[in-house]
Amino acid sequence: MSSHGNSSSAASDPRQPSTARPYSPPTVLPQDLPFDYSGFIAIICGVTGVMFRYKLCSWLAIIFCAQSLASMKNFENDLKQISMAMMFAIMGLVTNYFGPARPGTQS
């Protein structure tokens, strides 16, 4: 049997609406936030793409930068990390596609 709409159940309701407070999430310090693995992988792939001239690493760095940008928690620190990874990725793509040919490859 349902007790909805019963006036007697409203009188015996143990909840106290006067003590109810709206939910406020706890404040989290920036050093307590979880580590941004996609941003770290983006930096590693970007540096690898520039240093060893791997196109795949540069493209992966772009993808991980987008993923890290979508899940950014701490704006200031994450934006610095993402911008650095994006610069490495773009630099790697520019040197791979528009730079001189790698030694040992046939043109």
N, C-alpha and C positions, 0 to 999 in steps of 0.2 A: 504494500500500500504506500502511496506517495503522501508525503506530508506537505507538499507545496500548496499554498493557498489556505492553510489552516491558521486561524488566528491564535489558537492555543499553543501552536508550536512557536510562534513569534514571541510569546511571553516567556517561554522556557528556553530561549536561545542563549547559550552560555557565552557567545561572543560579545565583545564590548566595542561597538563602533566608535566610541569616544577615544579609545586608546589606539586605534588603527593609525598607522603612519604610512605614507607612500614610500615605495622602495627606492633607495638611493644606492647605487653600486659602490663598493668600497674603492677608495683611491689607491692606485698602484703606482709606486715609484718607478721612474724610467729604468733603473738598474734591476728591478724585479721583473721586468717584462721578459717573455720567452725570447730566445735567440732567433734571429731572422736567418734561417738556413738558406732560403732561396736567394737572398741578397748576397750572402757569402759565396754561394756557388756561382752567382753571376759574376762576382769579382774574379774568382779563380778562373772561370771560363774566359772572361774578357782578357785577363793577363796572358793566359795560355794562347788565345787567338792572336794577340799582338806579338808575343815573343817567338812562338813557333810557327806563326802564320797558318793556323788551322781555321778554315772557314767555318767548319762545324762548331767549333768552340765559340766563335764570335756570334753565330746565330743562336746558340744555346744561351749565351750571355744576354742577348736581347730578350729571349723568352723568359728567362729567370728574372730579369729586371721588371718585365711587365707583371709577373706573378708577385714579386715583392712589392711593387707599387700598389697592386690591388689589395694586398693584405697588410698595409703599412699601419703600425700601431703608434710608434713614437715619431712624430712628424719630423722633428729637427734632425735627429741622428739617422733615421732611415732614409731621409731625402739626400743627405750627404753620401751615404753608402750607395744608394741607387744611382745618383748622378755620376759618381766615380765609376761604377760598373758600366753605365751606359756610355761614358766617354771611352773606356777601354774597348767596349764592343764596337762602337762606331769607328774608332781608330783602327781596330783589327780588320773590319770590313773594308774600309777605304784602302788600307795598305794591301789587302789581299786582291781586291778587284781592280784598283787603279795604280798600284805601286809597280815597281820593277819585278820582273819574273824571278822566282826563287832559283838560286844556283842549283844546277844539276837537273833542271827540268827542260824538256824540249819545247820550243815554241812553234 
